[in-house]
Amino acid sequence: MSKITKNIFANYLGVVITTALSFLVVPFYLKILGKDSFGLIGIASLIQGWVMLLNSGLAPVTGREAAKAYAIGNSWREAAIFFRTVDVFLISLSLIVFVIFYISRGWLSNVWIESSSLNSSTISLALCLLIAMTSIRLLTSITRGILANIDRQIWLNNNLIIFSLLRFAASIPLLYAYPGINYLFIWWLFVSLLEYFSIQYKTWSIIPVKINFFIFDFLSIKKRWKMIVALASTSLIWVLITNTDKLILSTYLSLESYGFYSIATLLSSSIIILAQPIAQAFQPKMTSAFTHGGIENAEMILREATKWIVYLIYPIVVILCLYPNQIIFVWTGDSDAMQQAGDFLIGYTIGNIFIALGSILYAFQVSIGIVRKHLQGNIILCVCYLPLIPFIVTKYGAIGISILWAIVNFIYFVLWNLHLLKKITKTLYPQWVLIETLLPLIMLFLIMTFVRYFFVLDGQYSRFILFLLLCLLTCVAFVINLLNMKLLKYRN
C-alpha cells in the first residue's frame, strides 16, 4: 500500500470515527439537555465558523511552508520562526475577541438568542465558554496543519480519535451526573486545552530547530503577506457566505427550531468533512509535484484526488438526498426532528457536494501558489448570494435558504470553475467539471431515483430495520457508482 493511500485511509478513519461520535451523541444531548440547550450547541457551531475563519487564511500558508521545509530540508529555522509568529498573533487576537465577547455577553444573551427555558446568565456563560474553547481549537488546527504536511497524518488521526472520544463519548456520563449545558461546554474547554498541548508537544519534538515560544517576527509575516491576505480575505468572504444565513436564522428562529435546523446542517456538513481527508492527503503531494515537475504534474494529482471524491462521497450524497427523513429519524429517534430537519437536508447536501469538490480545486490552487482567482470567485459569489438571504429568510424561512444554497453552489461550481480552469490549467478544461465530476453524479442520481421506487421506506419500519435498509441502499449506490466509473472509463 502506497504512503498516499495509507494517509487517506488514516485520515478517513480519524474523520469517520470523529464524525460518527459527534453524530451518535446527538440523541443523548437532545434527551438530557432538552431542545433549547441543544440549540445552543448549534450556536456553538455558528461561533466556531466565524472564529475559525483565520484557520483557512493561515493554515494553508503554514502547511505549505511545512511541506516546503520538509521536502527541501534546509529551511526549517525560517519556517519555525514563522510558525511561532503565527501562534503569538493568534493568541493575542483570541484574547481580544474573548474580552469583547465578555463585555457584551449580557446584551448578546438578551437580544440575539431567544429561549423559553434558559435564563440570560446561563446563555451569557455559555457564550464566553464557547469563545474560549473555539479560540483554543483554532490554535490547535493551525498546528495540526503543520503535522499533516510533514507526513505525520497517521499520528494526527490517532490523536484526533483519542480526543474525540474524550470530547463526545466521555461527555455522556458527565451529563448524566451534571445535566447542564455549561457543564458540557466546560468539559469541551478542558479537552481542547489538553489537545492543544499534545499537538504543540508533538510538533516541536519533530521540528529540528528550537525557537522561543514568545517570538514575533514581523518580517516572516511580511514575506508571506500577499498570500495570507488573499487567503484571509477569501476565508472572510467564505465565512460570510456559509454563515450569514445561519446568523440571520439564529435571530429569526427560536432555540428549539434552530436546534432542528442545526441537525440538518450538521448532517449535510458530513459531505464536506468526508472530503477533508482527501484534500489533506493530496495537498502536500500536489505541492511537491508542482515544485519538482510543474503544473501538469500537479494536475495529475488533482485528477487522482477527484476520483477519491467520486468513489467515496457521491453514493452518500445521493442517499442523503433521496431518504432525508428516514436518515434523521434513524439518527435521532425524534419524530419532530425528522419532520422539521428533513426538509432542510436535501438543499444543504446538494450545495455541500459542490463545496467538497471545490475544496480539492482550492487545494490545487494553494499548492501552485495561485489564490487570486479563488478570491475573485468568492467575491462574485458573495455579491450574488448575500443580498438574497434576508429576502429569502423572511419570505420562505429556512427551507428557502436550503434551496437557495443548492442552486447558488451548483451555478457557481459550473460557471466559475470552467472559467478558472481555462485560465490556470493546461489539461483540465472543460472535462474536469463536465465529465469527471458532474456526469458521474447525474448518472448516479438518475439510477438511484429509479431504485427508490422499489424501496419505499415509510413509517411501518422500526429504527433498526430502517437502519439496515439504508445501509443496504448505500451499498447498492456504491456498486452502481463503481459500475458507472467503469462505463465512463474513469479508472486508470
N, C-alpha and C positions, 0 to 999 in steps of 0.2 A: 504494500500500500504506500503510495507516494506521500510526501510530507504535506502537500496541499490538501489531499484527501483526508489525512489524519486530522489536520486542523479544522477542516469543515465539519467532520463528524464530532470532534471535541466541542466546537462552537455550538453545534446543534444540540448536543447532549446538555450543555450548560443552559442554553436558551430554552429548550423544551422542558427541562426539569423546573427551571425558574418560572417559566410561564405557566406550567401546569400547577405549581404550588400557588401562584398568585390567583389562578382561577379556582382552585379547589377550596380556598379559604373563603370565597365569596358567600356561599350559602351559610357558613358559620357566622361570618360577620353580620349578614342580614338578620340571622336569628338572634344572636347575642346582643348586638348593639342597637338594632332597630333601623328603620329605613331612613330616618333623618340623620343619624350618625353615619350610616353608610354613604349618604350624600356628601358628608364631609370628606370621605375618602375620595370621592370624585373631585371635590375641590382640591384635594392634595395633588391629584394628577394634573389639574389645571395649573396650580402654582409651580409644580415641577417643570411643566412645559415652558413657562416663562423664565424661570431662573436658569434652566439648563440650556437656554439659547447660546450661552457663552461656550458650552461644550462643543457645539457644532462649529463655532468660529475658531476655537483654539485647538481642539483635539486633532483635526486633520493636519494642522501645521506641526504640532508636537510629534504626532505619529509619523509624519513624513520625515522630520529631522531624525527621529529614532531609526527609521528604516534606512536612511542615507548613511548615518553613522555606523549602523550595524553592517551594511553592505561594504562600505569603504574601509572602516576600521581605524581611521586615523583622525577623526574629528569629534571624538567623544567629549572632550572638555568644553568645546564651544556649545555642543548640544546640551550638556549637563547644566551649564550656566543659564541657557535659555529655559530649561525645564524648571529650575529653581525660581527664575524670574516670574514665570507664569504662576507658580504656586503662591508667591508673595502677593502678586497682583490680585489673584482670585480671593485669597484670604482677606485682604484689605477690602475688596469690593463686597464680599459677603458680609463683613461686619457692618458696613454702611447700610446695606439693604436690610439687615436684621434690625438695626436701630430705627430705620424709617418705619418698618412694619410694627415694631414695638410701640412706637409713639402713636401710630394711627390705628392700633388694634381695636380700640373701642368703637371708633367710627366705622371701621370695616365690618365689625360683627353686627352692628345695628342697621347699617344702610345697605350693605352688599348682600348679606345672607339672610334668607327668610326661613325660619324654623318654628315649628309648633311645639316642639318638645325639648329643645336645647336652649339654655339661657345664654345671655351675651358673654358672661365671664368664661363659660366653657368654650364658646366659639373663639373668644379672644386668645385664650391659652393655646387652643388648637392651631391657630394661625401662626403664632410665634414658634411653636414646636415644628410646624411644617417648614417654615423658612429655614430654621437652623438645620434640620435634617436634610433638606434639599441642597443647601449650600455645601454640606459635607459630602454629599453624593456627587455634586459637581466636581469637587476636588478629586474625589476617587476616580471618576470617569475619565478625567484628563490623564491621570497616571496609568490607568488601565490601558489607555490607548498607546502609551509608550511600550508597555509589556507586549501588547498584541503585535506591535511592529518590529519587535526584536525576537520573534519566534518563541514566545512563551505562552502560546494560546492554550495549550493543554493545562498548564498550571493555573492560568487565569480562570478556566472553566471549572476546575476543581474548587478554586476559591469561591467562585460565584455560586456554586451549588451549596457549599457549606453555609455561606451567609444567607442564602435564600431560605434554607431550612430554618436557620435561626430567626430570620425576619418574619416568615409566614407560619411555618409549622409550629414553631415554639410559641407563637403568639396565641394560639388557641387555648392551651391550658391556662395561660396568663389571664385571658379574658374571662374564662370561666371563674377564676378566682377573683378578678377585679374587672367587672363588666362595665368599663367606661371607655369612651373614645380616646381620651387623653392618656390613659394608661397604655393604649396601643401605640400612640404617637411617641410617648416617652421610650417605649421599648424599641421602636424603629430608630429613634435617635441614638440610643445606646449601641445598637447593632451597626449603624452607619459609622460610628466612631471606631469601633473595632475593625471594621472592614477597611477604613481609610488607613489606619496604622499598619495593617497587614500588607496592603498594597504598596505603601511607601517603603516598608522594610524590604520587601522582595525586590522592588525596582532598584533601590540604591545599593543592594547587595550584588546586583548584576552589573550595573554601570561601572566601568573600570577606572573611574576617576571620582574623587571625593570633593564635594563642594559644600561650603557652609550653607545651612538652611536659609538663614536670613540674608539673602543676597538679591539685589535688584540691579540688573544691568540694562539700562535703557537702550544701549546700542544693539543688544541682541533682539530687542523688540523692534527697534527702528529698521534693522536689516530685513526683517520679515513683515514689515508694516503693511505693505500693499496687499499681500495675500491674507494677512489677518483681518484687515479692514474689509476686504472683499468677502471673505468667509463670514465675518461677524455681521456684515450688512445683510448678506444672504440669509443668515440664521435669524436675524431680527425679522426680516420680511417673512420668512417661513413660519416663525412663531406667530406672527400676526395672521397669516393665512390659516394655520391649523388650530389656533386657539381663540381667535376673536369670536367665532361662533359659540364656543364653549363659555367664554366670558359673558357674552350677552345673554345666553340661555341661563347662566347661573343667577342672573338677576331677574329673569323672566319666569323661571320655574321655581317651585318650592323645592326644598332639600330632598323630599321624598321623590318627586318627579325627576329631579336632577340625578338622583341615585339610579333610577331606572335607565335614564339616558346614558349615564356613565357605564352601565353594564354593556350596552350596545357598542359604545366607542371602545371600551376595553377589549371586548371580544374581537372587534374588527381590527384593532391595533395588533393582534397576533400576526396578521399578514406582514406588517412592517417588521415586527420583531423577528419573524422567521427569516426575513431577508437579510437581517443584520449580520448573522454569522457568515453568510456568503460574501458580503462586501468586506467584512473584517478579514476573512481569509485571503481574498483575492487582491485587496488593495496593495499590500506590500509586494506581491508578485507583479502587479501592473507597474508599480513604481520601478522595480528592478528591471523589468522588461524594457521599459521606456529608457531608463538610464543606460542600459547596455546595448539595446538594439533599435531604438527609435519607436515612433508612434505605431507602425504596423505591427510590431511585436506586442505592444500594449493592447491593440485592437483584438488580437487573437485571444488574449487573456480575458478581455471583456466578453467575447463570444462564449468562452468556456463558462464564465460566471453566469451568463444569461441562461445557459442550459440548465444549470442547477435550480434557478428560479422557476423555470418552466416545469421541470421534472417534479420538484418537491412542493411547490406552493399553489400552482394552478388548481389541482384537484380540491384542495382545502377551500379555496375561494369559491369554487362552484358549489360545493356542498353547503357552505355558509349562506350563499345566496338563494339556493333552492329550498332549504329547510331551516329558515331562521328561527321560527317559533319553537320548533321541536328541539333544536340545539339549546336554546336558552332555558327551556323547561327541564331538559336533562341536566343542565349545568346547575341551575339554581333551585329547582323544585318549587318555584314560586309562580303561581298562575298569573298574578298581577305583572310580574316581571316579564313573563312570556308574552302577554298581550301588549304591553307598552313598549318594551325594548325591541321586540321582534320587528316592529315597523321601521325602526331606525337602522337595523343591522345591514340590510341589503345595500343601501346607498353608500354607507361608510366602507363596506367591504370592497365594493367596486372601485371607489375612489382610491382606497389604500393599495390595491394591487398595482395601480399605475405609479403610486409613490414608491412602492417597493422596487419596481423596475427602474424608476428614475434614480433610485439610490445607487444602483450599480453604475449607471452612467455618470453620476456625480462623483463616485469614487474614481472612475476613469479620468475625469477632468482634473481632480486633485492630483492624481498620480502623474499626469503630464504637465501640471503646473498652469493650467488654463481654467480659471474660475470666473473670469469676467462675463462670459456668456451666460453662465448659470445665474449670476446676479441679475443680469438683464432680463432673463426669462422670469425670474421670481418677481421682479418689479412689475412686469406686464401682468402676471397672474394676480398679483396683489391689487393692482389698479382695477382689474376687471372683476375680481371676486368680492373684495371687501365692501364696496358700496351696495352690493346686493343683499348683504347679510341682514341689516336692520329691517329692510322691507320684507324679506322672506320670513324672518322670525315673527314679526307682528302679524303677517297675513296667513302664514301656513304653519308656524311653530317649528318644532324640532324635526318633524317629518319632512318639511320643505327644505330644511338645511341639509338633511342627509341626501336628498335627491340632487340638490344643487352641488353638493360635494362630489357626487359621482360624475355629473355632467361636466363640471369645470375641469376636473382632473383628467378625464378622458380627452377632452378637446385640447388641453394643454399638452398632454403627453404626445399626441399625434402631431399636431401642428408645430409646436416649438421644437420638439426633438428632431423632426425632419429637417427643419431649418438648421438646427445645431449641428447635426451630423454632416450635412452638406458643407458646413463651414470649417469644421475642425478635424474631420477624419478622411481617410483615403478609401476605405473598403466597406464602410458600414451603411452608407446612404444608398437607397432608402430601405434596404432589406431588413435592417435590424428592427425597425419599427413595424413594418408591414408584414414581413414574413416570419421573422424569428420570435416576435413577441405577440402581436395581435392575432395572427392566423391560428396558432395553436389554442389560444384562449377561446376564440369564437367557435372553433370546431368542438372543443370540449363542452362548452355551454350548450350548444345545439344538441349534441348526443345525449348529455345528461338530462336535459329538459325532456327529451323523449323517454328516457329511462324513468323519469319521475312519474309518468302516467301509470307505470306498473308498480310503483312503490309509494302509495298514498299513505303517509304516516299521520293518522288522525288521533283523536283523544282516546281511542279504545286501548291503546298500549300503555303499559307501565313505564316508568322511567328507565328501568333496567332493559326492558325489551327494546324501547326506543334507542337506547344507547347502542345495543348490539346491531340493530338495523342501520343506524347511522354509520357505525364502523364498517359494516358490510358495503354500504353505498360508497363510502370513502375509498375502500379497496377497489371497488368497481371503477371509480373515477381514475384512480392511479393506473389501473391496467389499460383503460381506454386512452388515457393520456400518453402512455408509452407506445401504444399502437399508432396513435396519431403521429408521434415523433418519428417512428419508422416510416410511416407513409410519406411524411414530408422530407424524409432523408435528413433529419435534423441531427442525427448522431454522426460522429466522426467515422 
